[in-house]
Amino acid sequence: MKLTDIDTPAALIDEAHMAANIARLQERLSAQGVRLRPHVKTSKCIEVARRQQQAGARGITVSTLKEAEQFFAAGFSDILYAVCISPEKLDRALALRRRGCALTILVDSVAAAQAVVAKGQSERHAFEVMIEIDSDGHRSGVQPEDPGLIAIGKLLHEGGAVVKGVLTHAGSSYELDTPEALRKLAEQERALCVRAAERLRAAGVPCPEVSVGSTPTALSAQNLTGVTEVRAGVYVFFDLVMANVGVCTPDDVALSVLTTVIGHQPEKGWAIVDAGWMAMSRDRGTQRQKTDYGYGAVCDADGRLIDGLLVSGANQEHGIVSRRDGQGDASIVQRFPIGTRLRILPNHACATGAQFPSYRLVTPAGASREWPRFQGW
């Protein structure tokens, strides 16, 4: 199928850009002797994950049990569920493990560890567990020097669970935008997670794995001593937030939304397209960064960035294409007549992808084929 035959709005994956993005991080980490465990929450797509595995990735990271179930059914067995598990989800996790899935779960509190141990003992099953470490105050995890870390580790180990290791995610890296700051945070992420592992080992708790990662730190780390694996997700597509962070350029972004011009407001210098926030998502992550891209940056049908244009406003099914500087553009009607196809680069690839049931993979020759994705929990 050609782009002109696709109903809009539609989510497109540029095959060449995606392949380059996959190769870039895989080669970087392979050169440092560290495994890459991709976070598949970005694509939620079996075919995308297969491309990552074919390039050398080992195992996957998920953020929902539905992802774990879907990917396991498709043949992926080494799965890390990187969200601290709640007690009511342990039955579902156990069902996956009993079907042969090597599912690792996550905790960051004594209460959660107690629930895992109690369930494991009642079911005579040894869950494999990682302990989340807070390396930047971003969201979740136990501090590496907190006495509670040892209490969690001992509770799991002595209660019959398998302590696989420690895990951290320096999510505050999304707030940075200089190479120096990113390198500094990447080292902090590594050092604090390694320190947590050393404390557990010194207390007699096995801790074979040290798992770190976010796309910005994965692409910035200069030293991964003591780390066994790196997790990253959005690198596979990239997006405008990552461009502002500085780990890619808009030209590297592999995901876009194909849209059609459906009207104009000539006196305002607007073109109206059929991709509103239901297609682009409401994520305005670039609003707090050095370049605000509105609801997305505008490209021509071939994916070439059109300098100075963005989707400045969005309703449910309408997007407003206008100049970034807010000035009216009298030529916009002639430049983009009704029926013109454009591509919009997203602020946040995960959020935009989540608006669609499938992607259209676009090859360098311009043909496309459909790749399903899934939604929900």
Steps between C-alpha positions, in 0.01 A plus 500: 500500500618853419465797734239652273278194560511520881208649691605783731593555770739204511814418701802447276833337583789597275681168462839649419493741795387226739776265384761772548369579849506134601851449367635814667419399857563129449848562361580746778409260779650194332830686479483551878418135564155567645169337406218711359155410628262724299194648663217403267242735654594756233392291202280230659564324171628145450665577167692798638627292792610226260712752312665597828570137587638430155744787550635339818272601789442238770169480681239773519366743758126558539287742700174302509413136551303511176824582321663204673214268397492619139875484449529162671228363269710626208809309617676746732575320825759713686282784629558762768185667636653832602214642705480419872245225528183530705381194695187443290713455188708216641254233382533628145878509525500148643285372214754633251790339683325165523451506123876529456552876490821611673321800647686719747296727724595816689459631856625805690349456847484256787122478461527397134776250580285350776215452253732328250643270766158412640365418154808298411483296819127433467546390138835326558652715230822703496431832329797670335518856629701818449514789745447848360759761598439874507802654330365850431188569706292476185221262596533161669759288676690465824809712566823298461617585854157447660500222764170395344688372195666228706172423676326451164784286365516275804125463517488381138808279522416335831134470402570283198495753215790531257662843518605561140658838568439873512345734246489876459361752252640854487182654366615850588731473197202617293537840669860551384632638173881507504746215440688582821186483716390175334840337552500607865153355562589179315797453733285576804245243383772238455689572820197501729352182355837323524532623858161350586608167353824508701311563824265209436788264422686610812187416702489149355226563246577377145487781247623381159332765283542878493252653258503870414361714229306768325550600138698818585733329749541190284627722219718710732666255742878495470556233765279198568728315742294274724190522278370181340220642285355827373134566437370763259181537300435817305834476317337265249286787362635813675278808522514877542555484875811293434608748233478778759692287751770478234535127438355517149383749241150533352639330189560183707137466609358181351136542609266751340131553444383520141230765467297677230428869458123538526458880514650843551463823691673731248474817710673321791756320287377157608463165330260260670593131503316186609750416777384649828589397852328164451778424251794691648403458869476786747867464598662843490834385633698753295310791657747510790806454278717736298291450184123468527366296210134545593328169421766400249743612230379506139664306216409450137362167381853363456593581860710811432465757778332824394689766690296736713171307499334307780162377614426798723157390618289187510144401559380142504520442124641832374856624503613855421817533294655843529829683530700447816543875552123558498511721193238450230613332180304620201654230279378206703190441285709478184778297661267243656177469301220278626600137459872561568665224703731601784681313776508618861788405730383430857605656827486163676518187287347276771195722539442550127544132423239422765236681295511240220416128465778447246794656322579530132860401438631719217791358302764707320317417176185667633287189540338418832361207693304479822647403835246450781558645846297443812351712774369466852618327815 
